[in-house]
């Protein structure tokens, strides 16, 4: 379906930018909207083949937009609709009753899965983690922002991780890596006493640990996969509101 016109409806600007970049890399013609009213105007003017949309959008909410699409779309063949939402599928079905979409994905969601849904006429199954025993997998979150610590912990718990610990700076993080030997360390790129790259290098120099390090950043321009790999880390991803890209990176990890 490359070269098809794709409308992405998302009010979080950073998420919208990342999804648009990924879509353009896949050769889609990308149209964007940050609210339901703008989305409805572009549906009528641009006639996208596929719509990727959140339900929590301003002006016209996602469910109302789906209703308009069902009742008022001016052409015989409507666009395919992929909903990516924080609500579970059962809640969505309860709220929408007779409204149907081509695919419903719950956040946080792997971007590759979203675009597989775009490209597939009968989406079957979401990719899962290579990590088979997530309950026993040790994960250390190193971030000086306690709000971010809480959100990452909450996201990972939803994904089945139970053995989670926290550190607020590089020194504490390295000490916990030495003592606890976590399987995975999630590290903010800027800590009070050390950078994420420096911490990667420190972990690389520890001969008695096999901790896999993922560096996260709030700035899309600061993502440095090559630099992190060179320092011994696994991946570098940007923080999104739902931490979906972090989850996507963790799904690539193979332990054992």
Secondary structure as the mmCIF struct_conf table of DSSP 4:
data_model
#
loop_
_struct_conf.conf_type_id
_struct_conf.id
_struct_conf.beg_label_comp_id
_struct_conf.beg_label_asym_id
_struct_conf.beg_label_seq_id
_struct_conf.end_label_comp_id
_struct_conf.end_label_asym_id
_struct_conf.end_label_seq_id
TURN_TY1_P TURN_TY1_P1 UNK A 2 UNK A 3
STRN STRN1 UNK A 5 UNK A 9
BEND BEND1 UNK A 11 UNK A 11
HELX_RH_AL_P HELX_RH_AL_P1 UNK A 13 UNK A 25
TURN_TY1_P TURN_TY1_P2 UNK A 26 UNK A 27
STRN STRN2 UNK A 29 UNK A 33
BEND BEND2 UNK A 34 UNK A 34
STRN STRN3 UNK A 35 UNK A 35
HELX_RH_AL_P HELX_RH_AL_P2 UNK A 36 UNK A 46
BEND BEND3 UNK A 49 UNK A 49
STRN STRN4 UNK A 50 UNK A 53
BEND BEND4 UNK A 55 UNK A 55
STRN STRN5 UNK A 58 UNK A 58
BEND BEND5 UNK A 59 UNK A 60
HELX_RH_AL_P HELX_RH_AL_P3 UNK A 62 UNK A 72
BEND BEND6 UNK A 74 UNK A 77
HELX_LH_PP_P HELX_LH_PP_P1 UNK A 78 UNK A 79
STRN STRN6 UNK A 80 UNK A 85
BEND BEND7 UNK A 86 UNK A 87
HELX_RH_AL_P HELX_RH_AL_P4 UNK A 89 UNK A 96
TURN_TY1_P TURN_TY1_P3 UNK A 97 UNK A 98
BEND BEND8 UNK A 102 UNK A 102
STRN STRN7 UNK A 103 UNK A 106
BEND BEND9 UNK A 107 UNK A 108
HELX_RH_AL_P HELX_RH_AL_P5 UNK A 111 UNK A 119
BEND BEND10 UNK A 121 UNK A 122
BEND BEND11 UNK A 130 UNK A 130
BEND BEND12 UNK A 132 UNK A 132
TURN_TY1_P TURN_TY1_P4 UNK A 134 UNK A 136
STRN STRN8 UNK A 138 UNK A 142
BEND BEND13 UNK A 144 UNK A 144
HELX_RH_AL_P HELX_RH_AL_P6 UNK A 146 UNK A 158
TURN_TY1_P TURN_TY1_P5 UNK A 159 UNK A 160
STRN STRN9 UNK A 163 UNK A 167
BEND BEND14 UNK A 168 UNK A 169
HELX_RH_AL_P HELX_RH_AL_P7 UNK A 170 UNK A 180
BEND BEND15 UNK A 183 UNK A 183
STRN STRN10 UNK A 184 UNK A 188
BEND BEND16 UNK A 189 UNK A 189
STRN STRN11 UNK A 190 UNK A 190
BEND BEND17 UNK A 192 UNK A 193
STRN STRN12 UNK A 195 UNK A 195
HELX_RH_AL_P HELX_RH_AL_P8 UNK A 196 UNK A 204
TURN_TY1_P TURN_TY1_P6 UNK A 205 UNK A 205
TURN_TY1_P TURN_TY1_P7 UNK A 207 UNK A 208
STRN STRN13 UNK A 212 UNK A 217
BEND BEND18 UNK A 218 UNK A 218
HELX_RH_3T_P HELX_RH_3T_P1 UNK A 220 UNK A 222
HELX_RH_AL_P HELX_RH_AL_P9 UNK A 225 UNK A 230
TURN_TY1_P TURN_TY1_P8 UNK A 231 UNK A 232
BEND BEND19 UNK A 234 UNK A 234
STRN STRN14 UNK A 235 UNK A 238
TURN_TY1_P TURN_TY1_P9 UNK A 241 UNK A 242
HELX_RH_AL_P HELX_RH_AL_P10 UNK A 244 UNK A 250
TURN_TY1_P TURN_TY1_P10 UNK A 251 UNK A 252
#
